[in-house]
Amino acid sequence: MKFNVILSVICLLLISCGKGFVKLKNPINIKDDYGKTRNYKLYIDTKLEDRPLFVYFHGVISKDFKTITALKSYTGSPVEETGLIEFCKKKKIALLVPEPSYEFRFLGKKAKGWSPFVKESNGIEKMIDGVVKKYCINRKKIFLLGISAGAVFSHFLANKRPSKYTAILSHSQGYTDESGKLLIPLKRNAKKFGVLFVYTKGDYENLKAICEKSYLNYKTKGYKTIILRNLPVMSHKWVNSYNSKFYLYLLKLTH
């Protein structure tokens, strides 16, 4: 009986290895410097090499948002709602989806969404570096994609290690600190990453304004940057019908 169970497990592993594009849960054990084991998902065609990498960060998520009238239908755009999984499978792109580990207060509710930046980034940088090394990622095509709080966090990561990333997709937010104060990217002599800003027609007006101001800040500092305005969605959510267009613009921003 025990032998049959072991044989079944081996067969399942062999079958999954032959599927190409697979979902892997924590394929590399990652523990941050604060002692917390980090969780993540990796969607990847294990038979390919020299593939691009998308790293996706959702917005703030809280089960208590349903008690706030304006946020009852807000989901934070988890990756399953973005269409990115199927898109990456089709385009042969590896997709890394970290999970936030630290809780904080947002609108008076317990939430998760990449804050505090320093603690969250510690494990995620190790995660990205480990995946890039183990899975033969094309180091000239590493993209950070985020919506809302995930977009802010993408800016934080990119400005912290600018030579690591090719471009970022900043959906419905800009480069701010954790209090929401607009930040100006540093003018570096080193290689600059590209920045694609997007926001929807029905997005919050203050976030549209932040996107516009942040776009100008990057442009003034000499970064390659593009902005897509008023995409046809009447809410604060990821526009999955535009994934192909997003990718084309991200490629335009590559070095």
N, C-alpha and C positions, 0 to 999 in steps of 0.2 A: 504493500500500500504506500509506504513512504517513498519507495523507489519510483512509483508511478507519479506521485506528486512532483518529485524533483524533475522527472522527465517532462512533465507538462509545462513546468516553469521554463525549462531550457527551450522547449519548442516555441513557447510564446515569445521568448527573447529573440530567437532566430527569425521568427515571422516579423516581429517589429523592426528588426534590423534591415529587413528587405523592403520595407514600405517606403523608404525615402524620407518624405516629410513627416516628422513625428512630433509629438508633444512630450517633452521631458520635464519632470518635476525635480528641481534641485539636483541637476546632474553633477555639480561640483559642490562639495560641502563648503559653505561660506559662513564665517563667524566674524562679526565686526570687533573693533577694539574695545567695545563696551561689554563684550561677552555674549551678545545676542546672535543666535543662529538665524541667518537670513533666508527667507523663502522667495522663490521665483519660479517662473515657467520659461522654458525655451522651446520655441517651435522652429524646427530645423530639418533640412534634408541632409541626413548624415552621410549621404554618398557623394556630396559635392565638396569642392574646395574653393578657396578664394572668393567667398560669397560676401555680399554686403550684409550689414547688420543694422536693424532698427531696434532701438531701445524705447519702449513705450511707457509713459507715466500718465495714469488717469487723474481726474480731479479729486477734490476732497470727497470722502465717502463717510457717511454716518447713518446708522439705522434710525437716529432720532430726527433726521431731516423731515420725516413724514409728519412731524408735529408743527412744522413751519409752513404756513399756507403757500408762500412763494416757492418753496422747495419740495413740495409734495411729490412732484413727478421727476425731480432731479436725481440722476443716478450716478453722476461723476464720470460717465462714459468709460466703464470697464472695457477691456480689450475685446471682449466677446461682442460688444455693440458697435465696434468701429469698422468691421469688415477687414481689418488688417491681417487677421489670421489667414483667410482665404487669399487675400491679395499677395501676401508674402509667399504663400505656397505656389501661386501661379508665377510670380516673378523670381522665384528661387532666392529669396531674401531670408536670412535668419532673423527671428523675432524674439527678443528678450523682454520679458515682462516681470519686472521686480514687484514685490509686495511691500508696502510700507510697514514698518515695525513699531513705530513710536506713536503714542496717542497724544493729542493736544486738544485744546478747546477752540472751537470755531462756532461763532454765533451762539455761544453759551452751551454748546453741545459737545459731547465727546466725539472726536473724529480722528480719522487717519488720512494723511495726504502729503507726506514728504517733509513735514516739519517735526522736530528741529532739523534744519538743513545739514548741519555739521554731523549729527549722529546718523541721519539717513544716508548721507553721501558716503560715509566711511565704508559701510558694507557694500553699497551699490558699486562703488568704484572697484572694489575687489572682485565683485561679481562680473562686471564688464571685462576687466583685465583677464580674469580666468577663462571666460568664454572665448574671448578673442584669441587667446593663446592655444586653447585646447581644440577649437573647432576651425582653425585655419580661416579666420575672418580676413577679408580684404581691409587692411588698416587705413586705406585711403577712402573707404566708403562706410564710415561709422556714423550713423545719424541718431540724434536724440529727438524724440517726438513726444509732445505733451500737450494736454489741454488744461486750461485754468491753472490750478495749483501745480499740476504736472508740467505746464509750460514754464512757469516761474522757476521750478526746480531744474528744468533743462538748461535755462540760462545760467543758473548757479553752477551747475556741473561744468558747462562749457567754458565759462569765464575762469573757473578754478584750474582747469587743465586744457587750455585752448588748442594745444598741438595734438590732442587725442581724438578730436571729433571733426568730422567733415562739415556738417551743417546741422542746424536744429530747426524743427518745425514748432513754432510757437502759436498754438491754437487758442484764441480768445484770452490771451494775457501777454505781458511783456516782462522785461527785466526789472524786477523790483526786489526789495528785501522782504523779510517775513512780515513786516508791518504794513506792506503795500506801498512803501516809498519808492519812487522811480529811481533806478540806478543808471549810471552811465558806464558803458564798457570802457575798459582801459585801452589806450592806443598802444599797441605792442608792435615791436619790430618783427616778432615771430609770426609764423603762419596764422592767419585769421580764419575762423570758421564762418560759414555762410549762415544767414538767418532768413527763414521764410515765416512771415507773419500772416495769419488768417483770422478772420472773424465772421460771424454769421449776421444775417440781416436782422434777426430777432434777438441778438445778444444784448447784454447789459451795456448801457451807454458809457458808463465809467470804464468798462473793460475795452470798449472800442477806442476810447480816448487814450488809454494806456498803450494799446497796440500801436496807434499812430505816433505817439511821442517816442516810444521805444524804438520804433522803426527809424525815425529821424536821428535818434541818438547813435544808433549803430552806423547809419549811413554817413553821418558827420565824421565818425571815427575811422572811416575807410573800409568798413566791412562790406562784403557783398550781401545785399539784402533785397528781398522782394516782399510786397504786401498784396494779399488778395482780400478784397473788401466785400462785405455784405453777401456772403454765400447764401443760397436760398434755403435756409432753415430758420424757422421762427422760434428758436430757443437756444439755450446755452449748452450745446452738445456737439460731439464730433460729427463732421460731415463725411460719412463713409462713401457717398457716391463720388467724392472728389479724390479718392485715394490715388488713382492713376495720375491725375493732374498734380497732386502734391509731389509725387515721386519725380515727375518730369521737372518740376521747378527745383527740387532738391538736387537733382543731377546737374542742373544749370549752375548751381551754387558751389559745385565741387571745385577743388583746386586743380 
